[in-house]
Amino acid sequence: MNLEAPMPSMGILHLQEGSKKFQLTRHLPLEDLAFFIKHFWIVSWDLTGQPPHPQHVVPNPCVNLVIENNRSACFGPSTSKFTYLVEGAGCVFGVKFKPGGFIPLYSAPFRSSSAIPWTLLRFLELEQLKSNARSSHEAMHQTWSL
């Protein structure tokens, strides 16, 4: 199922002008994920031989997991506008979580470091630690059950 999400600007300033420089698509999650994820988004561009385009964004108060060549990260809610320089050719894939939808994956507060990206590697390490902790807990429980 590949449902395309509606295209309000959602914090992307001057989206109509920007859409001349890049393509943005949003895709709804499967029903099982819809409680946690607002939508998936993809931005692609090819400005080869053209000047860079500064795209201004006022983020929504939610977490975005962003996967990009050499810049993948998890971004917490931000309170200020930022600018992304669209240049050359590229593509970015993102997961926009609903408010509170990221908590099952990472329960530490984002408050004090909301503008600092968490690298994808660190995110995956945390998930591995949680998995290891669950396995250890299950093994301990099985030992005591004998």
N, C-alpha and C positions, 0 to 999 in steps of 0.2 A: 504494500500500500504506500503510495507516494503522494500524500496530500500536500498541496502547496498552501502555506499560511497566507493570510491577508498581508498587504504591503503598506501599513502605516509607517511613518518615518521612524518611530520608536527611538527617538534621540539622535538620529542621523540628521544633522543640520543640512538644509538645502539638498535634500535627497534627489529632487528632480534634476538639478544641475549636476550632481554627482553621478547620476545614472548614465550620463553621457560619457563618463570616464571608467565606470566599473559596472558589473552586473551583480545584483544581489538577489538571492532567492532564499525563501524561508520554507521549511518543511515541518509539518506537524509530526509529533512523535506517535508511535503506536499507542493504543489505549492503555496498555500496561505501564507505560512510562509517563503518561500525560499528567499524573498527579505531581511529578517531580520536574518535568521538563516542559517549558513553554513552547520552544521550537528549536530546530536545528537551522543553522544559517550558513550560506556559502557566498563568499564574495570572490569574484575573479576579475582580472583586468589584463589588458595588454596595451600599455602606453609606450611601447618600444618606439624610439625616435621622437617622442613627445615630451613636453615638460612634465615634471611631477605634479600631482594634484593633491593639495592639502585637504583632507576630509576631516571636518570637525564633528565630534560626537559628544553628546551629553548623555552619559550612561544611565540606564535604568537601575533602580536599587535591587540588583540581583547578581548572581554569580554567573560568569561566562567561562567555559572551558574553550580555549582557542588553540587550534592546531594549525601551525604555519611553519614553513621551512625555516629551521634554525631559531624559531621564536615561540615555540609552544609554551603555553602557560595557563594558569587558572587565575582569573582576575575577580577579586571580591568587589562588592559595591563601592562605587566611587562617588564623591560629592562634587567633583569638578570636571569641567569640559576637558577633553584631550583632543589632540590632532594626530591623525594617522597619515603619513606621507605615502600616497599611492604612487608607485613609480615602477618603471620597467614592466615586467610581466609577472603575474603571480596569482595565487589562490589561497584563501583562508577558509577553514571549516570551523564552525563554532557550535557549541551547545549552550543555549540560554536556559538556565534553570529558573523555575518559578521561585518567588521569595520563600525561603525556608526549604526549598527542594534539594539543596546541596548538603543539608545537615546530615543525612544518613551516610554520606561519603566522607565528610570532614566536619566534625562537630566543634572544633576549636573556633573561638570567635575571630571574625575578620576585622572587627572594629579598629584596632590600633594600627593595622597594616593594610588597610583597605586599598591603598594605591600601589601596593607592592605585588608583583605577579608571583604566583607560586609555580615553579617550573613543573612541567609534566612529569619529569623524572621523579621529583619529590612526591608528587601526587601518587604515582604508581608505587613508590617505596612505602608510603603510608598504607596503601591498600594491601601490599604484601605483608606488612607488619600485622595488620588486622587479621589477615588470613592465617598467618602463623600463630597468632594468639588464639584464634578460634580452634585451630588444629590441636594446639597444646592443651587447651581447656577440655576438648573432647577426649583426648588421650588420657588426661588425668581422671576424668569422669569414668571412663571405661575401666581404668585400673582400680578405682575405688569400688566399682560395681561388682567386681569379681569376687 
